[in-house]
């Protein structure tokens, strides 16, 4: 049998296939084969999670305020400057990375991370692979001009938006997905390594699938060879409302489809999402009218009804968040950039509808209370929201000490429109869930969520109230220190308590109970299994309303690193195969 060599075919930005190969010697009897690319194109569009898109300054940003009694006037950024570059933040150096945010106060954070002042930056890092060559001095490696895994030309990867998202968090996944969906082929009559991996899906259902899921057949998997799946990425302004981001994504989906229609049959895309990207995808499909341009949506670890973690960030900042290697680094970055304490996070998050849409909504915990105040002795003193409306009882709460947003920390930059902008941001966040709460899912939905006891998170949040007793002495018998007395009873309604000391915006409060007694309230440690961000019960409950074609529970990964999991990656391939079954080729 004559050996057959498959010559690599590439497709340029205009969709034109091309192939090049050097002439072989007359004694070389192997046949060179060039395979025409598929006629049908179904772009894969990846939407990252919150803080997963790079942002740059849309205009010059100036600080003009009185801080600590002194007037401060200076330019913080020029138009075009990078404001949030995820991969730069992942570098632990003093000139760039999260250390660069250590000296930034709340006023600077409010101005720099303002949804009106930033836009998506497409100039982020795309890691270049290297080619090896044998030289007289041994094997040497040189920049290849292509990505590491799929060998996609760097210019093409950038044109597809790969520079808009964090390479650190998502780059290896999108590069892997490009290779797996477009690199499978028969070579010399046998499947190559990529196709062999794809064919291993035959006769299987995804691990962790809930309910009855059929096993894939080999002909379903082989159908991938008849479809071109160019992988794109769409960053978005994660500070803005997901409804607005969804409308923008809907327009960009139209542009992507149009790009392939000259040389392919291209009618729809498949969306793959991470975390808040799922909220954007739902808005694009069900609010902005893109449903008919979307063949399927594959959701990953989506906080459908919010996550209690974001209440904790509002009242206590981000210090100490993150589990696992990836989660620990990204949690540290979030704390340094958004702020370690609520005094720093409030000026950013309180004006940003997107992050506010990640706080628990009316459907969270099946509409039951999720915020509790308990005495250290064990009794529950208050359960919130009492009426089922967290916006009125928690997010817009004015004087209550458990309020999510402290108005005193709202506007360190002293902007004249800060309060009305905050009111609008809350209204937009509430509006998102009012529009897309119970329904708002594409009919061809696939989803996975994480459940792992190693990645505990707050499913509900408990303030533990501990009575404090003054240790007196010295001149005038004044209190010299406070000692915990957990066995003492606590009197009064927590709604009547007042903060006497807020611990600098950490998740701790010193309280006057109205009877001249001191109580210390502190958020208890997380206890619920999940992925370190979204509790498993909420990850399942929210997306279950979509009646997904396949719903998988996965483990062994944290929230941010979910697409590094082999189990999750196989789920994505499985979902693409199932979605492709109804595509006409």
N, C-alpha and C positions, 0 to 999 in steps of 0.2 A: 504494500500500500504506500502510495506517495505521501510523504509528509506535507502537511499544510500549515503554513505560517500565516497567522492573522495579522494584517498590518493595521496599526492603530488609525482610527478615523476621528477627526475632530470637527467641531461645528463652530464657526465663527459667530460674532455678535449678530450678524444678519441672518443666521441660520443656514449658512452655506457649508455643506460637508466638504472636507478635503482630506487628502492623505498623501504622504510622501515617503519614498523608500529608495534606498540606493540599489543600483543594478547589481545582481549577483553574478558570480562566475559561471561559465558554461558548464562546469562540472557539478554545479549545485542543482540537483534535480527537485528540490523542494518547491512546492507551489505556493506562491504568495496570494493571499486572499484579502480583498477589500470588501467589507460588508457595508452595504448602504444603510444609513441610519433609518430608524422607523419613520413612517409618514405621519404618525399621530404623536403630538406633544402634549403632555400634561405637566406643566410646571409645578414643582413642589415649592411652597412659600413658607418659610420659617418665621415665626413671630416670637421674639424673646420675652422674658419676664421683666418685671419692674427693675430699673437700674441696669438692664441688659443692653440698652441702646446708647450709643455714644452721642453726646450733645455738644454743641458749640454755641458761642455767643452770636445772636442774631444782630446785635447792635452793641455799641459801646455801653459798658455798665459802670456807673459811678456811685460812690458812696458819698452822701452829703447829709451828715447827721451830727448831733451832739452826743458824744459818748463819754461817760464818766465826767461830765461837766466841761468837756473840751470839744470845740468844733472840729470835725474830721471831714476833709474833702479830698478825695483821690479817686483815680480811675482804677477799677478792679479788673476790667477786661476790655479788650478791643473787639470789634466785630470780627468774627472768624476764629477767635481764640477758642481752644478746646476747654470746655467747662467740666464735662464728665466723660472721661475716657477710661473705660473699664479696665483695659489692659495696662494702661499707665498706672492706675490705682493699685493694680496687683503687684507692681514692682516696689519692693521695700527699700527704697532709697530716699534720701532727704530731698533731692531735687525734684523728684516726681513720685507719685504714689500717694497713699493715704497720709504719709507724714506731712505732705504739703498742706493738708487741711488742718493740722494741729493748731496753727496760729490764727485760724480764721474764727472770728467771733460770730455770734448769732446774726448780727446785722449783715455781715458779708455773705453768710449762707443764704439769708432771705433774698438778697439781691441776685446772687449768682445762680441759685437754683429756683428761679422764677419762670414759670411756664411761658410768660410773654416775652422773655428775654433770650430764649434758647430755641434751637432747632436741631434736627438730626444731623450728625456729622458722619459723612461717609468715608472719612480718611483714617479709620481705625486700622489696627494691625491685622495683616493677613500673613501667617507664617509661611515662609518660602522653603520648599524642599531643596535637597542638595543631590547633585549627580556625582557619582564616583567615576574616576578615570585612573587607569593604570599608567604610571609614569616611571621613568628610570629611577626615581627616588621612592617608588612605592605608590600605593593608592592614595590619590588626592581627591578631595571633595570640593565642589564648586556650586554656587547658586544656580538653581535650575530654571528660574523664571516661572515655576509652577508650584502648586500646592503640594503638601507632603504626601497625601494619600491618593487622592483622585487624579493627581497630575493635571489639574485644571490650570490653564494659563492664568497668572496673577491678574492680568488686565481684565480677563473675562470674569474672574471671581469678584473683582471690585465692581465691575459693571452690573453684576447680579446682586449687589448690596451686601456682600460679605464683610465689607469694612464698616458697615453701619452698626454691627453688633459686636459683643465681646468675643474675641477669639479665645481668650482664656476660658470662658464659660461654655461657649458654643461652637467655636471653630472646628475642633476635632470631630464633632458630631456632624456638622453640615458637610465637611470634607468627606467623612466616611459615608454619609448618605448618598452623596454624588457618585462615589465609586461603586457602592453596592447597587444602585438603581440603574447605572449606565455602563458599568464595567463588565457585566456578565456576558459570556460568549462561548461558542463552541470553537475549540482549537484542535486541529488534527483529529476531528471526530469525537473529541471528548470535552466535557465542560471545563472551563478554566476555573481557577481558585474561587473567583467571585461567584460564578454561577453554581459551583459546587456548594458554597455556603447557602445560597438562595434555595437550592433544591433540598437542602436539609430541613427546610420548613415543611416539605411535603409530608403528609401523614401526621401533622402535629397541630395542636391548638396552642395559643400563647399561655405560658406559665402564669398562674394566678388568675386566670379568667373566671369570672363569676357567672353562674348560670350555665346553660347548655350552649356550647360553642362547637361548631363542626370543625373537623380536621381539614386542613388544606389539601387539595389534590395537586398532583404534579403539573397538570395542564394549566391550572390557575397560576402557578409560580412561573412557568415558562412564558406565560402571556406578557410578563414584564419585558421580555426581549423585543416585543412588538411595539413598545411605547417608549418614547423619549421623555425622560423625567429630569429636565434641567432644574437644579436646586437654586432657589433664590432666598434672600433674607431681606426682611423689611424691618428696619428700626423705626421707632416712633417716639414722640415726645412723651415720656412716661410721667411727666408732671401734669400733663393735661388730662382732661376727661377721656375715658375710654370710648365714650360715644363719639367724640371729635376725632380721636385716633382711628376709630373704626371707619368713620366716613373717609378719612384720608387713605386708609388701607384699601377701601373699596375702589377708590379712583386708581390707585396704583396697581391693583389686580387687573383692571381693564387694560392698563398700559402694558403689563407683562404679557397678557394674552395676545394683544395686538402685535407685539414684537415677534411672535412666532407664526403668525397667520399667513405670511407671505409664502413660506416654504413648508408649512406643516398644517395638518388639521388640528387646530387648537381652539377649544371652546371653554374649557374650565381649568381651574387649578385645584390642588389639594393643599390645605393648610395644615401645618404641624406647629403646635404652640407649646410654649412653656409658661406656666404660672399665669401672670397677669396678661400675657399674650393671648390666653384663652378668652379673657373678657373683651379684648380688642377684636378677636375673630368673631365672637358672637355679635358684637355691635356691627361689624362690617356686613355680616350675613343677614341678620334679622332686623337691624335698624336702618342701615345705609343701602339696602337693596341689592347686595351682592350675592344673595343666596344662589341665584341661577348661574352664577359664574364660578361657583365653588362645587367641586365634585364631592368632596368629603372634608371633614375636619377631624384631626387627630390631636386630642388634648392631652397635655402632660401636667400633672400635679396642679390643677387649676383650683384656686380659692374661690369657688363659684359664689358662695354666700359670704365671703370674707374669711378672715382668720383672726382669732383673738390676740395673736401676737401683735397686730397693728394697734390695738388698744394699748397694749403694754408700751409700744414705742411712743405713742402719743403722751402717756402719763409719765413714762420713765426713761425715755431715750432708748438707744440701741446698745448700750455697753454690755458686753458679756454674751452677745448672741452668737449663734453658729455652733454646729457640732460637726465632728469629722474634719479631715484636712481641708477639703474645699469649703465646707460650711463655715469652719472656723475663720478662714481667711476672708470669705465674703461677708461674714458677720462682722468681723473686725473692720472691713472697709466701710460697711454701712454705718457702723458706729462713728467712724472718724469723719465720714463725709456728711451724713445727715446730722450727726451729733451724738455724743455719748449720753447726754441728759435731755430731758424734755425742754429745758430752757433753750437748747440749741435746735432740737428737732421741730418744735412748735412753729417757728417762723418759716420753715420749709413746708412741712406736711399740712399745716392748717390752711395754706393757700393753694394746695395742689390737689385737684379733684381726683386724679388717677390714684395716688396712694390712699386717699380717703375712701375710695371705692373698694379698697381691700379690707377695711374695717368691717366687723360683723354687721350684717343687715337684718331686716325684719325676719328673714327666713332662717337665720343662723340658729343652730341647736333646735331645729324644727319649731322655731317661734317661741321657744321657752326661754326663761332667764338664763344668762350665761355669765353674769357678773355678780359675785357674792361678797358679802361682808360677814365674816364669822369671828366670833370671839376665840381667843387662844384656848379657852376651855372647851370649845367644840361646837357651840350652838350657832346656828345661822341667824343673823340679825337683820339682814336685808338681801333681797334677790331682785336683780335688775336685768332687763327692763320690766317693770311691773305691768305696763300696758302693751308690751310687745313692740314698742317704738324706741329703738336705741338712739335715733336722731334727736328726739325731744328730751329723753331722760339722761342721755350720756354725752352725746356729741355737742348738743346745744345747751347743756346744763350750765346755768350761770353761777350760782353760789355754792352748789353742792361740791364737797371736797373730792368726790370721785370723778368729777367731770374730766372728760378726755382732753379738753383744751383750756389752758389757763390764759385768759385774755391779757394778763399782764405781760405775757411772753410773746404776744402775737406780732408785735411790730417794732423790733429793736432798730430797724432802719428808718423809722419815723416817716413812713410813706403816708400821704394824705388819704389814699383810698384803700388802706389795708383792711379795715373792718368790713366795708362793703364787699371787698374781694373775697374775704373769708366766708362771709354769708353766702355769696354766690357759689363758692367752691363746695360748701356743704350741700347746698341745694342741688348742684350738679351730681354730686355723689349719690344723694338720695334718689335723684331722678334716674340715674343709670339703672338701679335695681328696681325702680318702679316700672321702667319700660321693659326690662329683660329678666325680671326676677323669676317668676314661675315657669315661663316658657323661654323663648329667646335662644333656642338651640337649632343648629342645622340638622335636618332629618337624617343625614348620613354622618353620625358622630361616633367616634371611637375615643376611648379615654383610659388613662391609667392614673392611679394615685398610690401614695406610699403608706405602708403600715409597718413600722419597725419600732420595737421597744427601745432600741438604742438611740433613737432620735425623738426624744420626748418633747412635747410642745404643749402650750396651753389650749385645751379644748374649751374649758371655761377658765375664768380668772377669779381668784379669791384674794381679797384683802383680809389678812389676818390681823385682828385688833388685840393688842396686848396691853393691859393696864400697867402703868408706870407709877412707881412710888418714889417721892422725893427723899433723898438722903440729906438731911439738914445738918447744919453746923456753921461755925464761923460767925462773923459779925452779923447781928440781926437774925440769927438762926435761919438764913436764906438757904434755898436748895443749892447744894454743891454738886449733886449728881443724881441721876435717875436710875432706878433699878427695876427690872421686869418683875411683875407679880401676876403671872398668867392665871393663877387660881382665883384672883379677885373678881367679883362681879362687875359688869359694865352696865351703867344705867343710861337710859335715854334712847332716843331714836337717832341712828347714824345720820339721818337727814338734817338734824339740828347741830351736828358737830361742826367745828370750825378749825381750819388749819392754823396751827401756831408756828410751825416750821416745816418747810417743804423739802429739805434735804437737797437743795440745789437742782431739783428736777429729776432725781432718781426715783425708782419705784418704791418710795417710802414717804410717809407723812407722820408728823407729830401733830396730834389732835387735842383740842380742848373739848371735852364732852358736854360743856354747858353747865356742869356742876363743879367747875374749878378742879376737875380731875384730868390728868394727862393720860392719853392713850396713844400708843404708837401703832400705826397701820402700815403693813408691808405686804407687797404682792408675793404670794406663795410660789414655790418652785413649780415648774410644769410637770405634769404627771401622765399626760395622754400620749399614747403611741401615735406616730405619724412620720413625717419626714424632716422634723426640726423646724418647720414653718407652718404647714397645714396639718391639723389633726386628722387622723385617718377617717374618723366617723364623719367629719364634715367633707372631706375629699370624696367620700362615697355618696353621701346624701345629696349634695348639690348636683353633681353631674348625673346622678341616677334619674333625675327628672327629664333628662334628654332621651331616655330610653335608648342608650347607646347600642350600636350593633355588637360591640365587644367592650366590656369593662373589665379591666385587670387591676388587681391589687399586687403591688410589687414591694420588695424589701431589699435591704442591703445598700441603700443609697440615701443621701440626704436630699433636701429640696433642690438646691442649686445644682448638684451634681447628678441629677436623675438621668440625663442623657449620656452620661459616661457608663451607665449600667448596661451590661450585656443583655440582661433580661429585658430591660426597657427597649433597647435597640431592636431586639428580635420582635417585640410587640409592635414597634413602628413598621418594620418590614411586613409583618403579618397583616397589619391594617392596610398598608398600601396594596398588597396583593388582593385582599378582599374588596377594597374599593375599586380596584381595576377590573374586577370581574364583569361589571356592567358597562365598561367602556368599549365602544365599537372600534375595531381596528381593521 
